[in-house]
C-alpha cells in the first residue's frame, strides 16, 4: 500500500482483531491532524497573574531599586524601551515554583 502523505510504503500491523497502518518514511499513522492554533483574545497581565496564582504559583513584586543600574540598549526600538523604563511604576514578575516544592516561608 502507498502512503497518502508521502507516497512511501505503508506497513500494516495486526494484533488479534485490531489492525493499524504506519509509514516508516514520514510516520503517517492514518490520523488526520490540524496543526493550526486557535487563538482567543489576548490575556491581560492582571488576568495572567491571577491565573498563575490560582495554579499555586507566587508572584514577586520588583521595584525599580531591584533592577540593575544599566540597561543594555536594544537593537531596534530603543527609544520606546527607554521611555517605558522611564515610567515610575513597579514591575510584577511571575515566579514559577518547582513542581511539588513547598512555598512556606
C-alpha positions in Angstrom: 0.0 0.0 0.0 1.2 3.5 -0.8 1.3 6.3 1.9 -1.2 9.0 1.1 1.1 11.6 2.6 4.5 10.9 1.1 4.0 8.1 -1.3 6.2 5.7 0.7 5.5 2.2 1.7 2.8 1.7 4.4 3.2 -1.2 6.8 0.1 -3.0 8.3 0.2 -4.0 11.9 -2.3 -6.6 13.3 -2.9 -7.8 16.9 -5.8 -10.1 17.3 -8.8 -8.5 15.7 -7.3 -5.0 15.6 -5.3 -3.5 12.7 -3.5 -0.3 12.0 -1.1 1.1 9.4 2.1 3.2 9.6 4.5 4.8 7.2 8.2 4.2 8.1 9.3 7.2 6.0 7.1 10.1 7.3 5.5 8.5 10.4 1.9 8.8 9.0 -0.4 6.6 11.0 -3.8 7.3 9.4 -4.9 10.1 11.8 -5.9 13.5 10.4 -4.2 16.3 12.3 -4.7 20.0 12.2 -1.7 21.9 13.5 -3.2 25.4 13.3 -3.8 27.1 16.6 -7.0 28.8 17.6 -6.1 32.0 19.4 -8.6 33.7 21.7 -8.4 37.3 22.8 -5.1 38.4 24.3 -4.7 37.9 28.0 -4.0 41.0 30.2 -1.2 40.9 32.7 -3.6 41.1 35.6 -5.5 38.1 34.2 -2.3 36.1 33.7 -1.1 36.9 37.2 -4.5 35.8 38.6 -4.2 32.6 36.6 -0.6 31.9 37.9 -1.8 32.5 41.5 -4.8 30.3 41.0 -2.4 27.5 39.9 -0.4 27.9 43.2 2.4 30.0 41.7 3.9 33.0 43.5 4.2 36.5 42.0 7.0 38.7 43.2 6.8 42.5 43.0 10.0 44.0 41.8 10.7 47.8 42.3 13.0 50.0 40.2 15.6 49.8 43.0 15.8 46.0 42.5 16.7 46.4 38.8 20.3 46.7 37.6 21.6 50.3 37.2 22.4 50.0 33.5 20.0 48.6 31.0 21.7 47.5 27.7 20.4 49.3 24.6 18.1 47.4 22.3 19.0 46.9 18.6 15.7 48.4 17.5 13.0 50.4 19.3 15.5 51.6 21.9 13.6 54.9 22.3 10.3 53.1 23.1 12.1 50.8 25.7 13.8 53.8 27.3 10.5 55.7 27.5 8.9 52.6 29.1 11.7 52.2 31.6 11.4 55.9 32.5 7.9 55.4 33.9 7.9 55.4 37.7 6.0 52.1 38.2 6.8 48.8 39.8 7.1 45.7 37.8 5.3 42.4 38.6 7.2 39.2 37.7 5.7 35.8 38.0 8.0 33.3 39.8 7.3 29.7 38.9 7.9 27.3 41.8 9.3 23.8 41.1 6.6 21.2 41.0 5.9 19.9 44.4 8.1 22.5 46.1 7.0 24.0 49.3 6.1 27.7 49.3 6.1 28.0 53.1 8.3 30.9 54.3 
